[in-house]
Each structure stands twice: as structure tokens, then as C-alpha cells.
Amino acid sequence: MLAKYEDHLPDSFTSYIEPFFGGGAMFIWAYQQNPDADFFINDINPHIMGIYESVKDNPRDFCKYMDGLQKDFLSLDPPTRRTKERIDGKDKVKWIPHPTGAPDKDLEKSYKLKGNTFDWVKIYKDKPTRRSFFFKTRQLYQENQSGWSRVEKDAVLYFLMKTAFNGVWQVSKKSGAFNTPCGLMRQTDRVYDKENVMKWHQALQKCTIMSGDFSNTLSKIGPNSFTFLDPPYRSGTADSDKTFANYDTKMDDDFQETVLDFFAKARYNRSYTLLSNRDWGDGFFEKRSGQNKIVYFDVTYTVGRKKKDKESGKHAATKAREILIIGK
């Protein structure tokens, strides 16, 4: 999206505020534009912000834990293996169940617990694979953090996010902890990029890291600042509009009204302000944008579960339209 936003980004700023941080892609752009700026980043999810805090304050121990998890994970067999199949005179890649890494449903069923959960510690002991290692690690993260240091806890979550399903965030209804299922787990030589972590460590040194309600960042906004609002996107009303990605946050219209009010206050504080969201074509944002400029972008979402086309029966990434409100 940064390429699409290029014409609407500020030429200069002395401070940068991002109330809904998440992955921080816009922050990276802002840091590259002016590494000497003051940065204020916030997200209501304390677990994700904890990762940034550990990378900022203790990258050596963070990477030490990640290296250990990565080594153990890569030494195990994945659920599928890559083969080639000759079809119509062309070699096509085909993924088939791995002879030793594929799920053993009978074994898993034998360790099934109440509430459709499993004892993955015992499953891993009987059959150590990438799949059982992931779920064992996730189980320990959910149930056994009391003796862990903050950095270990943050590194384990980072590992789980790197090996879970397609960038999705889901939480357990029981514990509220990270509960996304495993991904394809086809990594070959690494799970994470250590060099990138160290670049983040450097970039975060001038950052004030916050974790709370987005409105708490308003006091950081002033003249010659750049504020980027990328809240949980507004949901449509039909069941087909619901997404697999559950960020455990509010996305209803009342919440979106509070974001728009924050946008207006940021503009009153003389900040250059951008607001991105999902456009459902019902005029919701247009009716509330005032004199601010609006632009639209066609997008393809790559995070989450692909939708199945009713006619072809094939799965495809979700296509949508996004809206960008530019403060004037």
C-alpha cells in the first residue's frame, strides 16, 4: 500500500504517531524518511507490543531464544514434502503428505481433552514433528508462562506468529492467549531474519512504546507531526463480509466514529493525518469526512483464509476497496 500512498505522504515531519501499530509498515517508511524524529507507537495488544519492547531493550537474549526454537523446529519433519509431477508436458510442484511429518490423527485423538483440546506435550513426546512442536509450544505458552522471563515469553510468541497460519491473530476464549493454528511450516533454512530484528532494535531506540487505548496518544500529537491511523477495519453487515482474522478488537460503527473523532482532533492539533479503512460502498466515511480529501484503492488481501469462488470452486485471495482519508 505504501506505493499507492506515495503521493499522499508528508514531505517532512519532526514526530510520528501511530495509534494502531500492529506490523508497523508505515513506521518503517517514516523512520527511513527521518530517523531523528520522535516516534510514538501504540497498540491495544500488549503481547505484540511486548515483542517490540524486548527487541528494543534486549535483542541479544531475544535472538538467543529464537535461535533455539528455530533450531529445534527446523530439525523436525514438516507435514508435507515437495514433489514434481509431469502434467501436460510441464513439471508442476505438488505437495504430498510427509511420510513421517504428516499429522497422525489417531495419535492426536488418543490424547484429546475436554473442550476440543489436546495434550500436545504427550503427542510431541510420542511423535516429534514440526506440527506437534508448534502445538506443544503454543500449549506451554498458554499454560506455563509463570516461570518465564519477559524476553522468553515475547520470543516464544514471535516464534508462534512466524510459524502460525498466514499472519492471522486469534486468541483462546478460555485464556485470551494466542491461539492461531499452525501454518504450512515449509521453512527450509530459517524461521526469522535475525539481521532484520537488529535493524528493528536500532530503529526503536527513539520510540516511545505504548500499549493501551489509542486515544492515549492524542497528547503526543502536535504541529509538524505525522499521524497515521490504521485501525481494525470496518466490517460489512453480511456473513460473507466477516474475516478469519480476529484481532480481538472492536470494529463496529460506534468504534469507527471514535476513530474519526480522533482524526479531527489530530488535525486540530495541526498534525498531518492519514486514516485508512475498508470501503463498503455505503458512504459511511464520505458522510463523515467533512472537507478532508478521500482517495480509493483496489486491493487484494493476503492475510487470512482465501475465499472459495462459488462458480469455479477455487480459492482466491479476497479483493476489496480501501479508502484513505487525508487531513486538510
Residue, then its C-alpha position, 0 to 999 in steps of 0.5 A: m500500500l505504501a506505493k499507492y500512498e506515495d503521493h499522499l505522504p508528508d514531505s517532512f515531519t519532526s514526530y510520528i504517531e501511530p495509534f494502531f501499530g500492529g506490523g508497523a509498515m508505515f513506521i518503517w517508511a517514516y523512520q527511513q524518511n527521518p530517523d531523528a524524529d520522535f516516534f510514538i507507537n501504540d497498540i491495544n495488544p500488549h503481547i505484540m507490543g511486548i515483542y517490540e519492547s524486548v527487541k528494543d531493550n534486549p535483542r541479544d537474549f531475544c535472538k538467543y531464544m529464537d535461535g533455539l526454537q528455530k533450531d529445534f523446529l527446523s530439525l523436525d519433519p514438516p507435514t508435507r514434502r515437495t514433489k514434481e509431477r509431469i502434467d501436460g508436458k510441464d513439471k508442476v510442484k505438488w505437495i504430498p503428505h510427509p511420510t513421517g511429518a504428516p499429522d497422525k490423527d489417531l495419535e492426536k485423538s488418543y490424547k484429546l481433552k475436554g473442550n476440543t483440546f489436546d495434550w500436545v506435550k504427550i503427542y510431541k513426546d510420542k511423535p516429534t514433528r514440526r506440527s506437534f512442536f508448534f502445538k506443544t509450544r503454543q500449549l506451554y505458552q498458554e499454560n506455563q508462562s509463570g516461570w518465564s522471563r519477559v524476553e522468553k515469553d515475547a520470543v516464544l510468541y514471535f516464534l508462534m506468529k512466524t510459524a502460525f497460519n498466514g499472519v492471522w491473530q486469534v486468541s483462546k476464549k478460555s485464556g485470551a492467549f494466542n491461539t492461531p493454528c499452525g501454518l504450512m511450516r515449509q521453512t527450509d533454512r530459517v524461521y526469522d531474519k535475525e539481521n532484520v530484528m537488529k535493524w528493528h532494535q536500532a530503529l526503536q531506540k527513539c520510540t516511545i512504546m505504548s500499549g493501551d487505548f489509542s486515544n492515549t496518544l492524542s497528547k503526543i500529537g502536535p504541529n509538524s507531526f505525522t499521524f497515521l491511523d490504521p485501525p481494525y477495519r470496518s466490517g460489512t453487515a453480511d456473513s460473507d463480509k466477516t474475516f478469519a482474522n480476529y484481532d480481538t478488537k472492536m470494529d463496529d460503527d460506534f468504534q469507527e466514529t471514535v476513530l474519526d473523532f480522533f482524526a479531527k482532533a489530530r488535525y486540530n492539533r495541526s498534525y498531518t493525518l492519514l486514516s485508512n479503512r475498508d470501503w463498503g460502498d455505503g458512504f459511511f466515511e464520505k458522510r463523515s469526512g467533512q472537507n478532508k480529501i478521500v482517495y480509493f484503492d483496489v486491493t487484494y488481501t493476503v492475510g487470512r483464509k482465501k475465499k472459495d469462488k462459488e462458480s469455479g470452486k477455487h480459492a482466491a485471495t479476497k479483493a476489496r476497496e480501501i479508502l484513505i482519508i487525508g487531513k486538510 
